[in-house]
């Protein structure tokens, strides 16, 4: 018996957050929003609700649909709720680190959910522990709660702002008290966080205000996207209405470009731009930069589909689903005693031999991390009878790890950090290999129109001065501007 599949050769999704203010079924809406954000984290999920007097919490390991039954949701009453779906980027994979984190402190009852990673969390935690603080989790998010509790500011909004000025890194947060919702983005705007509205949902002339990591969550619950929470902004929603303030001075914007490359769902608007539009533009630009004589354009599903559509459109080569993905794989499977080569990849993908046999095939994928899965897919397509296999990647070579909320391998495990493009081509067994240029990627994602992007994973140049000492690799740190 093998638990799960062999590890995918992909960056691991970060986390997803959602918040609902003023709805009779707030916890159900939060659950539905998390269902739409499941791709952002599959380890654990949780929801905290409020009936105006106290907070109620349920969180567990597993996927959203497994955790939240009708009975569970019935025990999460109230008109306010926040939710979180998690893949651990800091802290152990255990239920104690599942979010939202809920505490009852000198500032009242608080629940908080976090998408991102605090690069100075260990330093702050060590200082707080020497001063007597006791931590209940190993998550970097708990540092924020302690800083709020220890703040000398008298009001909660001021204490929150005081705490936020002491942390550095990526944080898109939703926070809840008995009667208010807070939505916050870090001053560089690394991670997305959108605001939406359900008009007169309560039937009392008052709108429901919602927040989510991606706008695809709004579509399911009938909310209309209004705007993004701005970098450095804290939006507060209460019975008195909605107001916002900025807790930090303006910094150079560093929206994560990998949200458009891979993380976000194609039906979302992220950083003010359609993800589907960005990915198709990547494919078109890739076809311009790296054409090749071939018969078919085949995506590696599902991540390569949109870019392959763009490549096909620009190259005028036919698009075909030559690889079929099995979406119904459970958490465990029984592997034959006699080892089957590439069993894990074959369990997820199967080639259509009648389409591939005798053809010159362009395989389009969003990235290559370690190269192991790409190697197996190329071999699978060849075994299906392809005459030639040309690999095209809709982003530049990934040479550096991320410290801002994405679980990435160290430089020694990133194939592009240690091999040339030609060496990678030889390793994966393709007839040719080409990546999208960094300039092409920036243009495809509308650099300057809606956002300015962080591209640290492609350049090794980091926008924050501080990087965790225990994670440092040879790198360049870009100074604050």
N, C-alpha and C positions, 0 to 999 in steps of 0.2 A: 504494500500500500504506500503510495507516495502522496504526501500532502501538497496539494496544489500542483501547478505546472512548473516546469523549469523556468527559472527567472527570465523574464522578457528582457531583451537587449534594448531597453528603453529607460529614459529617465523616469523616476517614479513620481506620480502626481502628488501635489502638495496636500492641501486641505480645501474644504469648501465651507462657507458660512452662510447663514440665512437668518433674517429677523423679521418679525411681524408685530405691528402695533395696531390695536383696536380692531379685533375680529373675534367673533364668538367662537370660532374654530381655529384659534391661533396655532395651537400645537399641531393640528392636522395640516394646516397650510405650511408650517415649518417642515413637517415630515415630507410633504409633497415636494417642497423646494429642495430638500436634501436628496430626494430620489433623483431629481434632475441633475444634481451635482455629484452623483455617486462616482463618476469617473475621476473626481479629484481626490478620492481617498476611499479605500475599501477595508481598512483595518477595524475601524470602530465608528460609532455615530452616537449622538446624544441630542436631546432636546430639554430645555428648561422653560417652563411656563410660569405665568403669574396671574393670580386672580385679584391683584391689587392689595392683598394682605400678606401673602407668603408666596415663596417660590417652590415649584415642584420639579423634580429632575428624574430623567431616565436615560441611562447611557449603557452601552454594552459593546463587546467585541462583535464584529461581523458586519454584514451589509445592511443597508437601511431597511429594505423590505422584510428582512428576517427579524430585525430588532423591534420594529414598531407595528404591533398588532392593534386591532380595534380596542381591545381591553387595555393595553398600555396607554393608548392615546386618551382613553376615558379617564385615566388617572393623572392626566396633565391638563387640568382645567385653567380657564382664564382667557383674557383677551390679548395678552402679550406672550411672545415666545421667541426664543433664539435657538438655533440648531447648528450642528457641526458634524462634518464627516471627515475622517482623519486618515492620512497616511503619515507615519512618524518621520519627521525630518530632524527633530531634536527630542531626545527622551526615548525611553524604551517602548517597545510594542507591548502594551499591557493595559488592562482596563483602568488601572489607576491613572493613566495618562489620557484616557478618553475625555473629550470635552463636550459641552461647556464645563469649565471649572466653576464651582459654586462655593461661596464663602459667606459667613456672617461675621463682619468685622466692625470696627468702630465707625465706619462710614455707612453701615447698614448691610443689608443682604445684596450681594452682587453676583452675577453670573457673567462669564466672559468666554468668547470663542475667538480663535486666532488663526488666520491664514498667513504664513510667513515664517521667518526665523530671525531671532535676535542675536546679532553677532557678539554682543557684549553680555549676554545672559549669564555665562559662567562666572565672569568677573563680578557682576552684581550679586549673584547668588552667594558667592564665597564671602563677600563683604557683609551681606545680610546675616548669613549664618554665624559669622564671628560676633555679630551684635545680638545674637540670641534668637533669630527667626528660625522657625521650624517649618520645613517644606514637606508637603504631603505627596508630591509627585516629582518626577524627573523632567518634566516638561519645562521648556523655557518660558511658556506663557504664565506660569505661576509667579514668576518674577514681577510681572506687571501688577498682580493683585497685592503682593507684599509692598510694592512701592506706593500704591494707592493708599493702603492702610497706614503706612508710616508717614505719609505726607502731613505736613503741618498746616496745610490749607484747610479752611473750615468747611467749605462746601464740596460736595462730590465732584461737580464739573471742574472746579479749580484743582482738586486733588488729582483727578485723572490727567489733566493737562500737565501738572507738575511731574507725574510719573512718566508721561510720554516723552517729556524733554530729557529724561535720563536714560532712555533706551535707544539703541541704534540697530538698524537693519530693516528688514521687511516686516510690516505688520498691517494687515487689513483686519480690523476687529469689529465684532458686534458685542455689545455689553448691555445687560439688563438689570434694573432694580425692580422694586415692587410695582412702579408705575411709569417707568421711562425706559426708552430704548436709546442706546448710543451707537453710532456708526462712525468708524475712524479709519483713516489711511495715513501711512507714514509720509513724511515730507518729500520723499523721492518718488512715491507712487509706484513702488515695485509691483504690488499685487492688485488685481482689479477689485472693485467693490461698487456695485450699482444700486441706485435708489429707484423704486417704482411706487405705483399708487393703484389701489382698487377703489374706484369712485363709489362712495355711499354704500360700502359693503355691509355695514351694520344696519342700514335702513333708517338711520337717525340723522342723516345729513352730514355725517362725518366720514371722511375717507379712511381707508386702511393704508398705512404706509409700510412698505416692505423694503428690505435690503437683501442682496445676494451677491455671491462672488461672480456669477454670470447671469446674463439676462435670460438664458433659456429657462431658468427657474421661474421667471415671471409668466412665461407663456402658459405653463400648466395651471397656475392658480388664478389666471385672468387679470394679472396686474399689467399696467402700462409703464414701460420704461420712461423715466423722466430725465435722469442725468447720472453721471458718476459722482460718487463722493470724491472731492478734490484732494490732491496730495496735501497733507498737513492740516486737513479739515476734520472737525468733529461735529457731526450732526446729532442733535438731541431731539427726540420726539416724545412729547408728553401730552397730558390733557389740555395744557395751555397752547398747544400747537407745535410747530417745528421751527427750530432755530439752529444756526450753525455759527461756529467760530473757528479761527485758525490758532493752533497751539504752538506752531513753530514758524520761523521765517522761511521764505522761499528757498528751495535748493534746486540744483539741476535735476530735471526729471529723468528717471531711470526705469521706465515701465519694462517689465520682462518680455522680451521679444519672443521667448519660447512659448508664451501663452498663445500666440498666433501660429507658431510652427506646429505645436503638438498638444499642449495641455487643454486648452479650452475646446468646448464643443463647437462644431462649425455653424450651428444655428444660434450662436451667441454673438452679441455685440460687445467687444472687449476693448477698453481704452478708446471708446468712441468709434470703433471700426468693426465692420463685419468680418468675422473670422473666416468664413467661407470665401469672401472676396479676396482676403489676403492670401489664402492658400492657393486659390486658382491663379492669382497673380504671380506667386512663387513659381508655379509650374510653367506658366507662359515665359517668365524670365529665364528659367532654367533651359527651356527649349531654345531660346535665342542664344544663350551663352554656350550650350553644349549639345548641339544637334548631332544626330547619328543616323545613318541609314538603317531602317528597320521596318518591320511589318506591323507590329502591334505595340501599343502602350498599355501596360498592365500595372495596376496599383498593388502595393502590399496593403491588404485591408487590415483595419479600417483607416489607419492613419495616413496612408498615401493616396487616398481616393481623390480628394479635392485638387491636390497638386497634379495628379495624373490627368485629371480633366483639363487643367490648364495647359499641360504639356501637349496633350492630344490636340487641343484647339489651335495652339500656335504652330505645331509641326504638321498639322493636317493628316496625322497618322491615326488610324482607328483605335478607339479606346475599348478595351475588353476586360471583363472580370475573369481573368485567367486563373486566379486563386480564389477559392471559396473559403470563408472563415466559418468555423463552428462556434456559434455564440452560446451554446448550451452545455458548457463544460462545468461540472460541479467542482467543489472544493477538493475532492479527492478522486483518484482513479487508480485502477489496478493495472500495473504494467506487466506485460508477459515476462515469464521467467527468462526466456531466451531474449537477450537484448535486441531491440529493434532500433536500427540506426535512425537518429533524429526523431525519436518517438514523440517528444514534447511538441515540436513544431508541427509534426504530422497530425497530432491531435487537434491542433488549432487551425491548420491550413491544409487544403487539398487542391492540387492542380486539376484543371480541365484539360486533359491530354489532347482532346480533339481540336482545341483552340491553339495549343502551344506547339504541337508536333510540327517540326520542319520550319518553324517561324524564327525570325530574328526579333527578339523580345526586348523592349525597354521596360525594366522594372523601376517603378517610382516609389520611394519611401521618404519619410520626413527626416530621418536621422540615422546615423550609425554610431552606437556608443562603444560597445566592446567588439562588435563585428561578428560575434559567434552566431547570432540568429540570421544575419544577412548571409553568412556563408552557407548555412543550411537551406535557406530559401533559394539561393542561386542553384545549389545542387539539386534541389527538388524540381526546379523548372527545367534544368538540363535533363534530369531523369525522365521528365515527362515528354522529352523529345525535342526541346527547343534547339534550334540550329546555332543561335548566338544569344547571349544574355548580357545586356548592357544596363548597368545600375546607375540611376540618377537620384541624387539626394537633394531635397528642397530646402536645405540650409547649408551653411558652411561647416567645415570639419569642427567637431567639438573637442577642444584641447584643454579645457580647464573646468574644474568643479564649480558648482554654484553654492553660495553661502547664504542665499536669501529665500529659503523655503522650498528648495527642490532637492530631493535625495539623489545625488549624483556620485559616481565612483571617483576615487582619487585619480590624479593624473596618470599614475602608473597603470591604471586599468582602462583608461580612455585610449582607444587604439590610435586615434588621430594625433594624440600627444606624443606617440612613440614611433609612428610609422608615417612614411610619405604616402601620398595618394596612390602612387603606383604600387607601393608595398601593400597597401590595404586592398587594392584591386586584385593583386596576386593572392592575398590571403583568403578573400571571399570567393575567388574563382570566377570573377566576371570577365567578359571580353573587354569591357571598358567601364570606367567609373568616373563620375564627375559630380561635384558639389556646386550648389548655388553660391555665388560670390556674396560677401558681406554687403557690398554696395547694392547688389541685386535684391538681397533680402530686405534691407532697409527701405528700398524703394517700393517693394511689393507690399510692405506693411504700412506704407504711408508716412514714413518718417518725416516729422515736422508739420504734417497736416493736423493730426490729432494727438500725437504723442512723440516723445523722445525716448529712445529705448536703451535698456541695459543689454549689452552683448558680451558680457564677461566670459561666458562659456565658450565663445568663439575667439576671444582676444587675450584673455588673461589680465585684462585691465579692469579693476574693480572700483566702483563709485564710492565706497565707504573707506575711510582711513583705517578703521579697525577691522581686522580679520582674526578669528579665533586662533590663538597661538598653537593649539594642538592640531590645527588643520592646515597650517601654512605649507604651501608648496612654493617653489620659485615662481614669483609673479610680480606684476607691476600694480601699484595702488594709485588710482587716480585721485588727485587731491580735490577737496571740496572747492566749489566755485560759488 
